[in-house]
């Protein structure tokens, strides 16, 4: 069985997905620390905002590889999360730097619970994707 571009795209997707799992775990831990008042919102946003664009870029590169290699099922499974990322970044609060999290509004109970739920859902999605890419 020859080594081809779809196999390479799945190998790269495994490594990229491991990075995304790390980002999601960091996201969940960070919002748990914020919820229990271990960190203040400004420090938390300063540590989370620089990770938003790298997460989106890694996810987009993985899906670009799937598009170029013709892995339509893998691409279709990721399209809803891509659309969510684009919408989330498009409707972010107005800030001077790139990122999603605003220190003035992150301590609102609904925003905090939504961000924490988002982290858990992304973690579950990336874990399921990891095992799917491993199978692929």
Helices and strands as residue ranges (DSSP letters): H 5-35, H 41-48, H 50-69, H 72-90, H 109-135
